[in-house]
Amino acid sequence: MRDILIVTIVLAGALAALRRPWIGIMLWTWLSIMNPHRYTWGFAYDAPLAAIAAGSVMLGLLMTKDRESPFKASPVKWLAIFMVWMTISWLAGLDPVGDYAQWKKVMKIDIMVIISLMLLHRKQHIFALMWVCAGSLALLGIKGGLFTLTSGGDFHVWGPPGSFIEDNNEFAAALVMTIPLLRFLQLQLDKAWARRGMTAAMVLCAASALGSQSRGALLAISAMAFYLWWNSKNKLRVGLALLVVSIPLIMFMPDSWVNRMSTINNYQDDASAMGRISAWWSAWNSAFHYPFGVGFDGARPELFALYSPYPTSVHAAHSIYFEVLGNHGFVGLFLFLGIFTATWRAAGWLRRQKFTAPETRWCSELGMLCQVSLAGYAVGGAFLSLSYFDLPYDIMVMVVLTRVWVEKESWLTEPFYAPGWKTIPGLAAPAKPA
């Protein structure tokens, strides 16, 4: 039954995308982030559903006139250069044939990001993308949070099989990044029951992240909470809210969770932590010897034998920074950091604007909460392999589109949509402001 439902949704969305290709972008994003087909047990599990979504977008792109240049702001230019450099690094790497599958996977994601910037440009599109990104992960987070609470937190929570976030650590970091996006959507809701439901979703996502027993996720959620508190207008209220939520959740977690988190201070005695350090040394030293990088696989025994002080501890980098450094060298790391530094600055520009029109107040909220999400990514990503995961790049798309929307004063020409879940295109007709 699940297989039939998922395939039916994909086929219906793909057909709709031929006329309105932005719908195909939403379909691709849903499949790429949530991987719903990985929760089936039949023919849909390995069906090329993402390829169907991407193909429908390509066909729709050729037929529609409602498209724009994707190079709307500096983060996009950084991304385009990074894509070129990754291709050069792959071709000049140690094993282009063996790395082809990973290069292809990364390029598919980045090309769809570029196409998203061509097809999405209205407020409706921005909100739809936010709902799809946050909603996809929130559904998984709610499920994981309920599992954590009912099981007493004794078991790890895992992400979708075969995805970037399958591992408990990466899945937890993705949920941490999702919580600020849910908060943004909550601010747009005007019904009390809907706002309370969103609060419950955020708490369950936090419970799921803690239930993963990921130390990187704990650091990420702590950094994210601090940044949110620091930039809030009412620090006392926000601080109390964070304490009311975090203290009971932490007290609920079992002794095994506490023991695992305590190893942060004693990393020398932890094999996993030392494996990361071994990989970081290998990545750092190999970057000096391979200016173009080694390709998409830096966890090679021959590299560790040459460049790591722990040559027998061959381990994935588990760090967005050292993963990119080892794969693509110092130039690649510079470009990678350039993407998200430019995105951070664009989000900060939105946060600092003094919006007075009711149609534009959401823009500063989006800028601030996207920065909060990126703060979680920057800290949690230091210990996790999420360099190529879709969500940070989708956040970049939302920030870029919103800044362009503001600069064009698009609210003067677009229909006014009342806040709330009905902002999703197709669920409500435009409403005039009061």
C-alpha positions as CSV (number, residue, x, y, z in Angstrom):
1,M,0.0,0.0,0.0
2,R,2.8,2.4,0.8
3,D,4.5,1.7,-2.5
4,I,1.3,2.5,-4.4
5,L,0.7,5.7,-2.4
6,I,4.3,7.0,-2.9
7,V,4.4,6.2,-6.6
8,T,1.0,7.8,-7.2
9,I,2.1,11.0,-5.5
10,V,5.3,11.1,-7.5
11,L,3.5,10.4,-10.9
12,A,0.9,13.0,-10.1
13,G,3.5,15.6,-9.1
14,A,5.6,14.8,-12.2
15,L,2.6,15.4,-14.5
16,A,1.8,18.7,-12.7
17,A,5.4,19.7,-13.1
18,L,5.2,19.7,-16.9
19,R,2.9,22.7,-16.7
20,R,4.2,24.2,-13.4
21,P,7.8,23.0,-13.0
22,W,8.1,24.6,-9.6
23,I,5.9,21.8,-8.4
24,G,8.5,19.4,-9.6
25,I,11.1,21.2,-7.5
26,M,8.9,20.6,-4.4
27,L,8.6,16.9,-5.4
28,W,12.3,16.5,-5.9
29,T,13.0,18.2,-2.5
30,W,10.6,16.0,-0.7
31,L,12.1,12.8,-2.2
32,S,15.7,14.0,-1.7
33,I,15.4,15.1,1.9
34,M,12.7,12.8,3.4
35,N,13.4,9.7,1.1
36,P,9.8,8.5,1.7
37,H,10.3,5.6,-0.7
38,R,12.9,4.1,1.7
39,Y,10.1,3.4,4.1
40,T,8.4,1.0,1.7
41,W,9.0,-2.7,1.3
42,G,8.2,-3.3,-2.3
43,F,8.9,-2.0,-5.8
44,A,9.0,1.7,-4.7
45,Y,12.1,1.2,-2.5
46,D,14.5,1.2,-5.5
47,A,12.3,2.8,-8.1
48,P,14.0,5.9,-9.8
49,L,11.5,8.3,-8.3
50,A,13.9,11.2,-7.9
51,A,14.9,10.7,-11.5
52,I,11.3,11.0,-12.5
53,A,10.9,14.2,-10.5
54,A,14.1,15.7,-12.0
55,G,13.1,14.7,-15.5
56,S,9.7,16.4,-15.2
57,V,11.4,19.5,-13.9
58,M,13.7,19.5,-16.9
59,L,10.9,19.1,-19.4
60,G,8.8,21.8,-17.6
61,L,11.8,24.1,-17.6
62,L,12.1,23.8,-21.4
63,M,8.4,24.6,-21.9
64,T,7.8,27.3,-19.4
65,K,8.5,31.0,-19.9
66,D,8.3,31.7,-16.1
67,R,12.0,31.3,-15.4
68,E,14.8,33.6,-14.5
69,S,18.6,33.7,-14.3
70,P,19.7,31.6,-11.4
71,F,22.7,33.9,-10.6
72,K,20.7,36.2,-8.4
73,A,23.2,36.8,-5.6
74,S,26.8,36.0,-4.5
75,P,26.0,32.6,-2.8
76,V,24.9,31.2,-6.1
77,K,28.1,32.3,-7.8
78,W,30.2,30.7,-5.1
79,L,28.2,27.5,-5.5
80,A,28.7,27.4,-9.3
81,I,32.5,27.9,-8.9
82,F,32.5,25.2,-6.2
83,M,30.7,22.8,-8.6
84,V,33.4,23.4,-11.3
85,W,36.2,22.9,-8.8
86,M,34.6,19.7,-7.4
87,T,34.5,18.3,-11.0
88,I,38.2,19.2,-11.5
89,S,39.1,17.7,-8.2
90,W,37.2,14.5,-9.1
91,L,38.9,14.2,-12.5
92,A,42.3,14.9,-11.0
93,G,41.7,12.7,-8.0
94,L,43.1,9.3,-7.1
95,D,40.2,7.2,-8.4
96,P,37.8,9.1,-10.9
97,V,36.1,5.8,-11.9
98,G,35.4,4.8,-8.3
99,D,34.3,8.3,-7.3
100,Y,32.0,8.8,-10.2
101,A,28.9,7.7,-8.3
102,Q,29.4,10.2,-5.5
103,W,30.3,13.0,-8.0
104,K,27.1,12.2,-9.9
105,K,25.0,12.3,-6.7
106,V,26.5,15.6,-5.6
107,M,26.1,17.2,-9.0
108,K,22.5,16.2,-9.3
109,I,21.7,17.9,-6.0
110,D,23.6,21.1,-6.9
111,I,22.2,21.3,-10.4
112,M,18.7,21.0,-9.0
113,V,19.6,23.8,-6.6
114,I,20.6,25.9,-9.6
115,I,17.3,25.1,-11.4
116,S,15.4,25.9,-8.2
117,L,16.8,29.4,-8.4
118,M,15.6,29.6,-12.0
119,L,12.0,28.5,-11.3
120,L,11.2,29.9,-7.8
121,H,10.9,33.6,-7.3
122,R,7.5,34.4,-5.7
123,K,6.6,34.4,-2.0
124,Q,4.4,31.4,-2.6
125,H,7.5,29.5,-3.9
126,I,9.6,30.5,-0.9
127,F,7.0,29.4,1.6
128,A,6.3,26.2,-0.3
129,L,10.0,25.3,-0.2
130,M,10.1,26.1,3.5
131,W,7.1,23.9,4.2
132,V,8.5,21.0,2.2
133,C,12.0,21.1,3.7
134,A,10.9,21.6,7.3
135,G,7.8,19.4,7.0
136,S,9.7,16.5,5.5
137,L,12.2,16.3,8.4
138,A,9.6,17.3,11.0
139,L,7.5,14.2,10.2
140,L,10.6,12.0,10.7
141,G,11.5,14.0,13.9
142,I,8.0,13.6,15.3
143,K,8.2,9.8,14.7
144,G,11.7,9.7,16.3
145,G,10.7,11.9,19.2
146,L,7.7,9.7,20.1
147,F,10.0,6.6,19.8
148,T,12.5,8.3,22.2
149,L,9.9,9.1,24.8
150,T,8.2,5.8,24.7
151,S,11.4,3.8,24.8
152,G,13.0,5.8,27.5
153,G,15.8,7.1,25.3
154,D,17.7,3.8,25.4
155,F,17.9,3.3,21.6
156,H,19.4,5.4,18.9
157,V,17.2,7.1,16.4
158,W,18.2,6.6,12.7
159,G,17.4,8.5,9.5
160,P,16.1,7.3,6.2
161,P,18.0,4.3,4.8
162,G,20.4,5.0,2.0
163,S,20.3,8.8,2.5
164,F,22.9,11.4,3.6
165,I,21.2,11.4,7.0
166,E,20.9,7.6,7.6
167,D,23.4,7.6,10.4
168,N,22.1,8.7,13.8
169,N,24.6,11.5,14.1
170,E,23.7,13.1,10.7
171,F,20.0,12.6,11.2
172,A,20.2,14.4,14.6
173,A,22.0,17.4,13.1
174,A,19.4,17.6,10.3
175,L,16.7,17.8,12.9
176,V,18.6,20.4,14.9
177,M,18.7,22.5,11.7
178,T,15.0,22.0,11.2
179,I,13.8,23.4,14.5
180,P,14.5,27.0,13.6
181,L,12.6,26.5,10.3
182,L,9.6,25.2,12.2
183,R,9.8,28.2,14.4
184,F,9.7,30.5,11.4
185,L,6.6,28.7,10.1
186,Q,5.0,28.9,13.6
187,L,5.4,32.7,13.5
188,Q,3.3,32.7,10.3
189,L,0.4,30.8,11.8
190,D,-2.5,32.7,13.3
191,K,-4.5,29.8,14.8
192,A,-3.7,28.9,18.4
193,W,-4.1,25.2,17.9
194,A,-1.7,25.3,14.9
195,R,0.9,27.2,16.9
196,R,0.6,24.7,19.7
197,G,1.0,21.9,17.3
198,M,4.1,23.4,15.9
199,T,5.5,23.8,19.4
200,A,4.9,20.1,20.0
201,A,6.6,19.3,16.7
202,M,9.7,21.3,17.7
203,V,9.9,19.6,21.1
204,L,9.6,16.1,19.5
205,C,12.3,17.0,17.0
206,A,14.6,18.0,19.9
207,A,13.8,14.8,21.7
208,S,14.6,12.8,18.6
209,A,17.9,14.7,18.2
210,L,18.8,13.9,21.8
211,G,17.6,10.3,21.4
212,S,20.1,9.8,18.6
213,Q,22.8,10.0,21.3
214,S,24.9,12.2,19.0
215,R,27.5,14.3,20.7
216,G,27.8,16.6,17.7
217,A,24.0,17.2,17.8
218,L,24.2,18.2,21.4
219,L,26.9,20.7,20.6
220,A,24.9,21.9,17.6
221,I,21.6,22.4,19.5
222,S,23.4,24.1,22.3
223,A,25.1,26.6,19.9
224,M,21.8,27.1,18.1
225,A,19.9,27.8,21.3
226,F,22.6,30.3,22.5
227,Y,22.5,32.2,19.2
228,L,18.7,32.3,19.2
229,W,18.7,33.6,22.8
230,W,21.5,36.1,22.0
231,N,19.5,37.6,19.1
232,S,16.1,37.6,20.7
233,K,14.5,40.8,21.7
234,N,13.1,39.3,24.9
235,K,16.0,37.4,26.3
236,L,14.4,36.6,29.6
237,R,11.3,35.1,28.0
238,V,13.3,33.1,25.4
239,G,15.8,31.9,28.0
240,L,13.0,30.6,30.3
241,A,11.3,28.9,27.4
242,L,14.6,27.2,26.4
243,L,15.2,26.0,30.0
244,V,11.6,24.8,30.4
245,V,12.0,22.6,27.3
246,S,15.6,21.5,27.6
247,I,15.9,20.6,31.3
248,P,13.0,18.0,31.3
249,L,14.3,16.5,28.1
250,I,17.8,16.1,29.4
251,M,16.6,14.8,32.8
252,F,14.5,12.2,30.9
253,M,17.5,10.7,29.0
254,P,18.9,7.5,30.5
255,D,22.3,7.0,32.1
256,S,23.7,5.6,28.8
257,W,23.0,9.0,27.2
258,V,24.7,10.9,30.0
259,N,27.7,8.6,29.9
260,R,28.1,9.1,26.1
261,M,27.8,12.9,26.3
262,S,30.4,12.9,29.1
263,T,33.0,11.5,26.7
264,I,33.2,14.9,25.0
265,N,35.5,15.9,27.8
266,N,37.5,12.6,27.6
267,Y,37.8,12.3,23.8
268,Q,41.3,10.7,24.1
269,D,39.7,7.6,25.5
270,D,37.0,7.3,22.8
271,A,37.8,5.3,19.7
272,S,35.3,7.1,17.5
273,A,36.7,10.5,18.5
274,M,40.3,9.4,17.9
275,G,39.2,8.1,14.5
276,R,37.9,11.5,13.6
277,I,41.2,13.1,14.7
278,S,43.1,10.6,12.6
279,A,41.0,11.5,9.6
280,W,41.4,15.2,10.2
281,W,45.2,14.9,10.3
282,S,45.1,12.9,7.1
283,A,42.9,15.4,5.4
284,W,45.0,18.4,6.5
285,N,48.3,16.9,5.4
286,S,47.0,15.4,2.1
287,A,45.7,18.8,1.1
288,F,49.3,20.1,1.0
289,H,50.3,17.2,-1.3
290,Y,47.3,17.2,-3.5
291,P,46.4,20.8,-4.4
292,F,43.4,19.7,-6.4
293,G,42.3,17.3,-3.8
294,V,42.1,13.5,-3.9
295,G,38.5,13.2,-5.1
296,F,35.4,12.2,-3.2
297,D,37.0,9.5,-1.1
298,G,39.6,10.7,1.4
299,A,39.3,7.7,3.7
300,R,42.0,5.7,1.9
301,P,44.4,3.5,3.8
302,E,47.3,4.7,1.7
303,L,46.6,8.3,2.6
304,F,46.3,7.5,6.3
305,A,49.6,5.6,6.1
306,L,51.3,8.6,4.8
307,Y,49.6,11.6,6.5
308,S,48.0,10.5,9.7
309,P,49.8,10.0,13.1
310,Y,47.4,7.1,13.6
311,P,47.9,5.3,10.3
312,T,45.8,2.2,11.3
313,S,42.8,4.3,12.3
314,V,41.2,4.8,8.9
315,H,38.0,6.7,9.4
316,A,35.7,9.0,7.5
317,A,36.3,12.7,8.4
318,H,32.9,13.2,10.0
319,S,33.4,17.0,9.6
320,I,32.1,19.2,6.8
321,Y,35.3,21.2,7.0
322,F,37.8,18.4,6.9
323,E,35.7,16.3,4.5
324,V,35.8,19.1,1.9
325,L,39.5,19.9,2.7
326,G,40.5,16.3,2.2
327,N,38.4,15.8,-0.9
328,H,38.9,19.0,-2.7
329,G,41.9,20.7,-1.1
330,F,42.3,24.2,0.3
331,V,40.6,25.8,-2.7
332,G,37.6,23.6,-2.3
333,L,37.3,24.4,1.4
334,F,37.6,28.2,0.6
335,L,34.8,27.9,-1.9
336,F,32.6,25.8,0.4
337,L,33.0,28.4,3.2
338,G,32.4,31.2,0.7
339,I,28.9,29.7,-0.1
340,F,27.7,29.8,3.5
341,T,29.5,32.9,4.5
342,A,27.7,34.7,1.7
343,T,24.4,33.0,2.7
344,W,24.9,34.1,6.3
345,R,25.5,37.7,5.3
346,A,22.4,37.7,3.0
347,A,20.4,36.3,5.9
348,G,21.8,38.9,8.2
349,W,20.9,41.7,5.8
350,L,17.3,40.4,5.9
351,R,17.4,40.3,9.7
352,R,18.6,43.9,10.0
353,Q,16.0,45.4,7.7
354,K,13.3,47.6,9.3
355,F,10.2,46.1,7.6
356,T,7.0,48.0,8.3
357,A,4.6,46.8,5.6
358,P,2.6,43.7,6.9
359,E,3.5,41.9,3.6
360,T,7.2,42.0,4.4
361,R,7.6,41.4,8.1
362,W,8.2,37.7,7.6
363,C,11.4,38.5,5.7
364,S,13.4,39.5,8.8
365,E,12.1,36.5,10.7
366,L,13.2,34.2,7.8
367,G,16.7,35.9,7.8
368,M,17.2,35.5,11.6
369,L,15.9,31.9,11.8
370,C,17.9,30.8,8.8
371,Q,20.9,32.2,10.5
372,V,20.0,30.1,13.6
373,S,19.7,27.0,11.4
374,L,23.1,27.7,9.8
375,A,24.7,28.2,13.2
376,G,23.6,24.7,14.1
377,Y,25.0,23.4,10.8
378,A,28.3,25.2,11.3
379,V,28.8,23.8,14.8
380,G,27.2,20.3,14.3
381,G,28.8,20.0,10.9
382,A,32.3,20.2,12.5
383,F,31.7,16.7,13.7
384,L,29.5,15.2,11.0
385,S,29.8,14.4,7.3
386,L,27.1,16.6,5.8
387,S,29.0,18.7,3.3
388,Y,26.8,17.7,0.4
389,F,23.4,17.3,2.2
390,D,20.6,19.1,0.5
391,L,19.1,21.1,3.4
392,P,21.9,23.8,3.8
393,Y,21.7,24.5,0.1
394,D,18.0,24.7,0.2
395,I,18.3,27.3,3.0
396,M,20.7,29.2,0.8
397,V,18.0,29.1,-1.9
398,M,15.3,30.5,0.5
399,V,17.6,33.3,1.7
400,V,18.6,34.3,-1.8
401,L,15.1,34.3,-3.1
402,T,13.8,36.3,-0.1
403,R,16.5,39.0,-0.5
404,V,15.8,39.3,-4.2
405,W,12.0,39.5,-3.4
406,V,12.7,42.3,-1.0
407,E,15.0,44.2,-3.4
408,K,12.5,44.0,-6.2
409,E,9.7,45.2,-3.8
410,S,7.7,42.2,-5.1
411,W,4.9,42.7,-2.6
412,L,3.7,45.6,-4.7
413,T,2.9,43.4,-7.6
414,E,2.2,40.0,-6.2
415,P,-1.2,38.9,-4.7
416,F,-1.3,39.2,-0.9
417,Y,-1.5,35.9,0.9
418,A,-2.7,35.7,4.5
419,P,-0.3,34.1,6.9
420,G,-0.7,30.5,7.9
421,W,-0.5,27.0,6.4
422,K,-2.8,28.2,3.6
423,T,0.2,30.1,2.3
424,I,1.1,26.9,0.4
425,P,0.1,27.5,-3.2
426,G,-3.0,25.8,-4.3
427,L,-4.6,25.6,-0.9
428,A,-6.1,29.1,-0.8
429,A,-7.0,31.9,-3.1
430,P,-5.2,35.2,-2.7
431,A,-6.7,37.5,0.0
432,K,-6.6,41.2,0.0
433,P,-5.0,42.9,3.0
434,A,-7.4,44.4,5.5
